[in-house]
């Protein structure tokens, strides 16, 4: 499974909905597409299914991106 569509379809299946790796991959694809909310949700599901340091780190990275503010051009 290489595309967002393929992974979205897979995680809707009973087997896929419990596949931590697929949720992590889906989060990564969403992140690459700058679909931040979808990425955070996919990583949250990944973490819900088991301890995943990579998903936790990716979540923190997205939060840093979303919290970033360039003080040189934004008040």
Rosetta constraint file for C-alpha pairs under 8 A:
AtomPair CA 1 CA 6 HARMONIC 5.72 0.50
AtomPair CA 1 CA 7 HARMONIC 6.13 0.50
AtomPair CA 2 CA 6 HARMONIC 6.74 0.50
AtomPair CA 2 CA 7 HARMONIC 7.32 0.50
AtomPair CA 3 CA 7 HARMONIC 6.32 0.50
AtomPair CA 3 CA 29 HARMONIC 7.61 0.50
AtomPair CA 4 CA 8 HARMONIC 5.92 0.50
AtomPair CA 4 CA 26 HARMONIC 6.34 0.50
AtomPair CA 4 CA 29 HARMONIC 6.35 0.50
AtomPair CA 4 CA 30 HARMONIC 7.39 0.50
AtomPair CA 5 CA 9 HARMONIC 6.14 0.50
AtomPair CA 6 CA 10 HARMONIC 6.21 0.50
AtomPair CA 7 CA 11 HARMONIC 6.07 0.50
AtomPair CA 7 CA 22 HARMONIC 6.76 0.50
AtomPair CA 7 CA 26 HARMONIC 6.20 0.50
AtomPair CA 8 CA 12 HARMONIC 6.48 0.50
AtomPair CA 8 CA 26 HARMONIC 7.38 0.50
AtomPair CA 9 CA 13 HARMONIC 7.15 0.50
AtomPair CA 10 CA 15 HARMONIC 7.99 0.50
AtomPair CA 10 CA 16 HARMONIC 5.18 0.50
AtomPair CA 10 CA 17 HARMONIC 7.51 0.50
AtomPair CA 11 CA 15 HARMONIC 7.43 0.50
AtomPair CA 11 CA 16 HARMONIC 4.03 0.50
AtomPair CA 11 CA 17 HARMONIC 4.40 0.50
AtomPair CA 11 CA 18 HARMONIC 7.59 0.50
AtomPair CA 11 CA 19 HARMONIC 7.40 0.50
AtomPair CA 11 CA 22 HARMONIC 7.08 0.50
AtomPair CA 11 CA 23 HARMONIC 7.22 0.50
AtomPair CA 12 CA 16 HARMONIC 6.31 0.50
AtomPair CA 12 CA 17 HARMONIC 5.73 0.50
AtomPair CA 13 CA 17 HARMONIC 5.84 0.50
AtomPair CA 14 CA 18 HARMONIC 6.94 0.50
AtomPair CA 15 CA 19 HARMONIC 6.64 0.50
AtomPair CA 16 CA 22 HARMONIC 7.07 0.50
AtomPair CA 18 CA 49 HARMONIC 6.79 0.50
AtomPair CA 19 CA 23 HARMONIC 6.57 0.50
AtomPair CA 19 CA 46 HARMONIC 7.88 0.50
AtomPair CA 19 CA 49 HARMONIC 7.78 0.50
AtomPair CA 20 CA 24 HARMONIC 6.30 0.50
AtomPair CA 20 CA 45 HARMONIC 7.67 0.50
AtomPair CA 20 CA 46 HARMONIC 4.84 0.50
AtomPair CA 20 CA 47 HARMONIC 7.65 0.50
AtomPair CA 20 CA 49 HARMONIC 5.98 0.50
AtomPair CA 20 CA 50 HARMONIC 7.25 0.50
AtomPair CA 21 CA 25 HARMONIC 6.17 0.50
AtomPair CA 21 CA 46 HARMONIC 7.26 0.50
AtomPair CA 22 CA 26 HARMONIC 6.03 0.50
AtomPair CA 23 CA 27 HARMONIC 6.12 0.50
AtomPair CA 23 CA 42 HARMONIC 5.38 0.50
AtomPair CA 23 CA 43 HARMONIC 6.51 0.50
AtomPair CA 23 CA 45 HARMONIC 6.66 0.50
AtomPair CA 23 CA 46 HARMONIC 5.30 0.50
AtomPair CA 24 CA 28 HARMONIC 6.33 0.50
AtomPair CA 24 CA 42 HARMONIC 6.58 0.50
AtomPair CA 24 CA 43 HARMONIC 5.77 0.50
AtomPair CA 24 CA 46 HARMONIC 5.81 0.50
AtomPair CA 24 CA 55 HARMONIC 6.46 0.50
AtomPair CA 25 CA 29 HARMONIC 6.33 0.50
AtomPair CA 26 CA 30 HARMONIC 6.18 0.50
AtomPair CA 26 CA 39 HARMONIC 7.31 0.50
AtomPair CA 26 CA 42 HARMONIC 6.48 0.50
AtomPair CA 27 CA 31 HARMONIC 6.02 0.50
AtomPair CA 27 CA 38 HARMONIC 7.08 0.50
AtomPair CA 27 CA 39 HARMONIC 4.23 0.50
AtomPair CA 27 CA 40 HARMONIC 6.91 0.50
AtomPair CA 27 CA 41 HARMONIC 7.66 0.50
AtomPair CA 27 CA 42 HARMONIC 4.92 0.50
AtomPair CA 27 CA 43 HARMONIC 5.59 0.50
AtomPair CA 28 CA 32 HARMONIC 6.20 0.50
AtomPair CA 28 CA 39 HARMONIC 6.79 0.50
AtomPair CA 29 CA 33 HARMONIC 6.33 0.50
AtomPair CA 29 CA 39 HARMONIC 7.74 0.50
AtomPair CA 30 CA 34 HARMONIC 6.13 0.50
AtomPair CA 30 CA 35 HARMONIC 4.99 0.50
AtomPair CA 30 CA 36 HARMONIC 6.79 0.50
AtomPair CA 30 CA 38 HARMONIC 6.25 0.50
AtomPair CA 30 CA 39 HARMONIC 4.99 0.50
AtomPair CA 31 CA 35 HARMONIC 5.73 0.50
AtomPair CA 31 CA 36 HARMONIC 5.93 0.50
AtomPair CA 31 CA 39 HARMONIC 5.47 0.50
AtomPair CA 31 CA 62 HARMONIC 7.95 0.50
AtomPair CA 35 CA 39 HARMONIC 6.12 0.50
AtomPair CA 36 CA 40 HARMONIC 6.13 0.50
AtomPair CA 36 CA 62 HARMONIC 6.99 0.50
AtomPair CA 37 CA 41 HARMONIC 6.21 0.50
AtomPair CA 38 CA 42 HARMONIC 6.15 0.50
AtomPair CA 39 CA 43 HARMONIC 6.13 0.50
AtomPair CA 40 CA 44 HARMONIC 6.02 0.50
AtomPair CA 40 CA 59 HARMONIC 6.07 0.50
AtomPair CA 40 CA 62 HARMONIC 7.67 0.50
AtomPair CA 41 CA 45 HARMONIC 6.25 0.50
AtomPair CA 42 CA 46 HARMONIC 6.24 0.50
AtomPair CA 43 CA 47 HARMONIC 6.21 0.50
AtomPair CA 43 CA 55 HARMONIC 5.27 0.50
AtomPair CA 43 CA 56 HARMONIC 7.33 0.50
AtomPair CA 43 CA 58 HARMONIC 7.66 0.50
AtomPair CA 43 CA 59 HARMONIC 6.72 0.50
AtomPair CA 44 CA 48 HARMONIC 6.08 0.50
AtomPair CA 44 CA 55 HARMONIC 7.59 0.50
AtomPair CA 45 CA 49 HARMONIC 6.35 0.50
AtomPair CA 46 CA 50 HARMONIC 6.75 0.50
AtomPair CA 46 CA 52 HARMONIC 7.09 0.50
AtomPair CA 46 CA 55 HARMONIC 6.83 0.50
AtomPair CA 47 CA 51 HARMONIC 5.55 0.50
AtomPair CA 47 CA 52 HARMONIC 5.52 0.50
AtomPair CA 47 CA 55 HARMONIC 6.56 0.50
AtomPair CA 47 CA 56 HARMONIC 7.26 0.50
AtomPair CA 52 CA 56 HARMONIC 6.34 0.50
AtomPair CA 53 CA 57 HARMONIC 6.06 0.50
AtomPair CA 54 CA 58 HARMONIC 6.10 0.50
AtomPair CA 55 CA 59 HARMONIC 6.08 0.50
AtomPair CA 56 CA 60 HARMONIC 6.32 0.50
AtomPair CA 57 CA 61 HARMONIC 6.21 0.50
AtomPair CA 58 CA 62 HARMONIC 6.27 0.50
AtomPair CA 59 CA 63 HARMONIC 6.26 0.50
AtomPair CA 60 CA 64 HARMONIC 6.23 0.50
AtomPair CA 61 CA 65 HARMONIC 6.30 0.50
AtomPair CA 62 CA 66 HARMONIC 6.15 0.50
AtomPair CA 63 CA 67 HARMONIC 5.92 0.50
AtomPair CA 64 CA 68 HARMONIC 5.90 0.50
AtomPair CA 69 CA 74 HARMONIC 6.90 0.50
AtomPair CA 70 CA 74 HARMONIC 5.95 0.50
AtomPair CA 71 CA 75 HARMONIC 6.22 0.50
